[in-house]
Amino acid sequence: MRAIDLSSLTWRKSSYSNSDGGQCIEVASNLPSLVPVRDSKDPNRGALLIEAGAWTVFVGAVRDTSLQ
């Protein structure tokens, strides 16, 4: 498995994260086939890399659930 350099990515806080510094995640969309996800409170800990198609399904499911 090859290492992926995440140091130059542009991270953004999830729109579902609250603004009081609590439970927050950040995502980066600079990679064509992967979506890196990390804890905004501890960004140096690393990131979870999710296949782009799986991320799309996940976000769609979260949106559907939040509309109920």
Helices and strands as residue ranges (DSSP letters): E 11-13, E 25-28, E 34-39, G 43-45, E 48-51, H 52-66
